[in-house]
Amino acid sequence: MSITGRIHSLESFGTVDGPGIRFVVFMQGCPLRCQFCHNPDTWEVHKGTEYQPQQLFDEIVKYKSYMEFSGGGVTFTGGEPLLQTEFLLEVSKLCKKQGLTVAVDTSGYVWNDKVKEQLEYTDLVLLDIKNYDPRVYETVTGVALTPTLKLLDHLKEMKINTWVRYVLVPNLTDNLDSIKRLSAHLDQYPNVSKIELLAFHKMGEYKWKELGLEYKLADTREPDKELLLTVKNIFAANGKKVSVNL
Ligand code: SF4
């Protein structure tokens, strides 16, 4: 019997979740509760629309020429795509058979044999490291940092191209000492080809209100240019490539 996946939404011409033009699959369900989450409507595992692997692939493959022409591919994000690994694996296998490249955007919190297998069908991992200080990480996300750093080790062992993502939130994730330690830690990972510094913004705030959730960052401002530049320069130490997404 075919495995069913739960999908929050699909975006056929994404440009911010990996290189080129991307078909972006927002998958339902997430074990984290990040204070700055833009998509709290993806948290609940039982919501979303049910898809069969072939059904989702049929949607994806319609855009194959755009993806190929632009050096893009498919990105699975969410939510946490690695919560639905069996489904993800089936769709990824279909994509790879058609020559489409696969990116997975993950917090790195989930690890099991199926995740390991999924990585064999993954060309790029967008690894979100929400903070390098374990206490701050837990405050920001509600879960522990250790699994994320372990996944980073697996990605190095498996030589999987990785972009590390860091959301800069004033007074929450702008602890410069820990950013310096994270930057030094990343120097040990030749598979990390880029660091994406993402400026905090409040585009998802209305969703928190709609869901009746308390949005703790209502009074938090967006990071100013000076702070972004300071953090960018810390990450760029030892020649690492850094991009800033405003
Ligand atoms: S991991 Fe992503 S989807 Fe999950 S709570 Fe954090 S920001 Fe939201």
Residues whose N, C-alpha, C, O or C-beta is under 5 A from the ligand:
A	BS01	SF4	C30 L32 R33 C34 C37 N39 G78 G79 S107
